[in-house]
Amino acid sequence: MLVVTLVAFTSAVEVAEQALVTSLSYVFRSTGSVMGVAIGSAVYQFALERSLWSTIGSIDDAPDVIRSVKDSLKQISTLPAQLQADVRGSYMTALRAAFLTTVAFAVLAVVSGLLVKELKLHSTLTREEDDASAKADREDGIET
């Protein structure tokens, strides 16, 4: 996907702007990756904390148990069977929340992609051939 978008970007701009477009595509790709991981992690941590407190918050040593199972997954196996099931259910709830957030961003990306204006991609570096062809088409009354 990276190569396809990079070719489309560089083909859609003048030669003098291709370096700028290439660097901007990498900047936005990197920024998007970092933001995606940060948002997904924040949603996961929030959902996990909330779910753990709602399912096992009523036990006597809830703060210690919650802290320990968030710090290490190995701690889950040391809990009683019913508590293990509750903690695993909380982890599943948090994973589902993070996944649904990712799906929402993917839908937003598709919708925003559909709104992008389609540009003509030139077939030559000088673009003169394309420009001459377009000029001839306009003179013949053909809209390009």
QUIZIJO-V241897 format. One record per residue. D_LAST is the distance of its C-alpha to the last C-alpha in Angstrom with 1 decimal. Layout:
d_last = <D_LAST/D_LAST>
This chain:
d_last = <27.7/28.3/26.7/23.6/23.0/24.0/21.6/18.7/20.0/20.6/17.2/15.5/17.6/18.8/21.7/24.2/23.5/23.7/27.5/27.2/24.7/26.9/30.0/28.7/27.6/31.2/32.7/31.0/31.9/35.5/35.8/34.5/37.0/39.9/39.1/38.7/42.1/43.7/42.6/43.5/46.8/47.6/46.9/49.0/51.9/51.9/51.8/54.5/56.8/56.5/57.0/60.0/61.7/61.2/62.6/65.3/65.8/69.1/71.0/73.6/71.9/68.3/67.2/68.6/67.2/63.7/63.8/65.1/62.6/59.7/61.1/61.7/60.8/64.0/65.9/64.7/66.9/70.0/69.5/71.2/69.4/68.3/67.1/65.1/63.3/62.6/61.2/59.1/57.7/56.9/55.0/53.1/52.3/51.0/48.9/47.4/46.6/44.8/42.9/41.8/40.6/38.5/37.0/36.2/34.4/32.5/31.4/30.4/28.3/26.5/25.8/24.6/22.3/20.8/20.0/18.1/14.6/12.3/10.9/9.0/12.0/12.6/14.7/16.9/19.2/18.6/14.8/15.2/14.1/10.7/10.6/12.0/9.7/6.6/9.3/10.4/7.3/7.5/11.2/11.1/9.5/6.5/3.8/0.0>
